Amino acid sequence: MLFDMDGVLFDSMPNHAYAWSHAMTQFGLEMTAYEAYLHEGRTGSGTINILAQRYWGRDATEEEIERIYAAKAELFNTLPEPKPMPGALEALTAAKELGCMIVLVTGSGQVKLLENLEAHYPGFFRQELMVTGFDVKRGKPDPEPYLMGLEKAGIKATEAIVVENAPLGVESAKGAGIFTIAANTGPLEDSILKDAGADIVVPGMMDVARLFRKQYPASEA
Ligand code: MG
């Protein structure tokens, strides 16, 4: 079982969306919080360049990328610490009860959240079964992070299930050939996650736990 982190294990996306949209605006690049959700999972430079192309008609320079990303990180760090996502602990527990290996696949390199994993989800994650922003070159929506997750776990795509919340994360997982459950924990329409290739879309992580326990949908339990 391969789990994404932001918007799946931590309710961190509102902070990311706020920080991205406000940091971009400081540099004359208009980005709504809603659009930040559409870009979730992309590398920082990838997101910045999409806006730079739109408003400046060119890619941002290395220096601009550094300054914008630093502004985003600075804003993000002033925001209250993201809370664990409701239902995530139940989903991880259900996965463990099924005897599944638990792998983290995130594009994030936020040391704080990675450290918090152990505090909030003790005993579920192991360093050698984590793919983070420090490991990947291309990042989501490229299949690279999920392919790396399979490799670390020593399992085939057909033996795995991904839990994602973002369209680009779903695209990455499906590109790696993995069955993908989308927990729609943000403001995007379900159809965006379905169009990205999600096999199942559910409203939240508690529903993922119910799926693992074969209690979903509740009316058919
Ligand atoms: Mg996510």
Residues whose N, C-alpha, C, O or C-beta is under 5 A from the ligand:
A	BS01	MG	D4 M5 D6 G7 V8 N165 A166
